[in-house]
Structure formats: structure tokens, C-alpha cells
Amino acid sequence: MNLKDFSNTKPTYIQKEKLEKAKEDAERLKRQDSQAFRGYEEQIEKYGAMPQDSLMEELVRQTAEEKASGNLDNAQIDNVYKNLAPMLNEEQKNRLENLIKMIK
């Protein structure tokens, strides 16, 4: 079958089913992304206006909870530093190092 013949073929029932499933999957993913985005917005609103001291207290509290529940360990914290450090200037690196010392 050449390209011209292929383009003139009518979609089969199976092709239509696959297309419908793909459309449904795309809509589902779009809803999930939208929900995730709203979650990020809520976090920004919650923490965006918080004073730095309060943010630090909250970070220490949440980190302690995550460590106690086994969802976070020092290796993961080190990995965060390893990934962020190349993008930071010296002052930011120092602040991050101090922060990591606090939460470890």
C-alpha cells in the first residue's frame, strides 16, 4: 500500500476505538495536571507570605515528620544539595548548607 492509498482508507472500528481512548487519556492527564497546578498554587499561597523564621520552623517540623515516618533520609537530603548547589551562588550555597545542617 502506498501513501496515497493509505490516506484514502477509512478508519476502522479499532482505529476509532484507539483514537477515543487516546482522547480520553489526554483529557484525564489534563485534569490531573490542572489539579497538580492548583496544589502548587495553594502551597505558594500558604508559604509565600510567611516570614523567614516561620518558614524555617515549618521546614524543620515537616522534615522531622518525614524522617520519623521513613519517607526521608540524610542521603535524600544530600542529593537535594547536590542537585541544587550548581545553580546557586556562594551566598545561597552557604545558606543551603546551614539549612541542611539544621534539618539533619
MODELLER restraints for C-alpha pairs under 7 A, 6 or more apart:
rsr = mdl.restraints
at = mdl.atoms
rsr.add(forms.Gaussian(group=physical.xy_distance, feature=features.Distance(at['CA:60:A'], at['CA:103:A']), mean=5.66, stdev=0.5))
rsr.add(forms.Gaussian(group=physical.xy_distance, feature=features.Distance(at['CA:63:A'], at['CA:103:A']), mean=6.56, stdev=0.5))
rsr.add(forms.Gaussian(group=physical.xy_distance, feature=features.Distance(at['CA:66:A'], at['CA:72:A']), mean=5.34, stdev=0.5))
rsr.add(forms.Gaussian(group=physical.xy_distance, feature=features.Distance(at['CA:67:A'], at['CA:73:A']), mean=5.90, stdev=0.5))
rsr.add(forms.Gaussian(group=physical.xy_distance, feature=features.Distance(at['CA:74:A'], at['CA:104:A']), mean=6.45, stdev=0.5))
rsr.add(forms.Gaussian(group=physical.xy_distance, feature=features.Distance(at['CA:85:A'], at['CA:93:A']), mean=5.98, stdev=0.5))
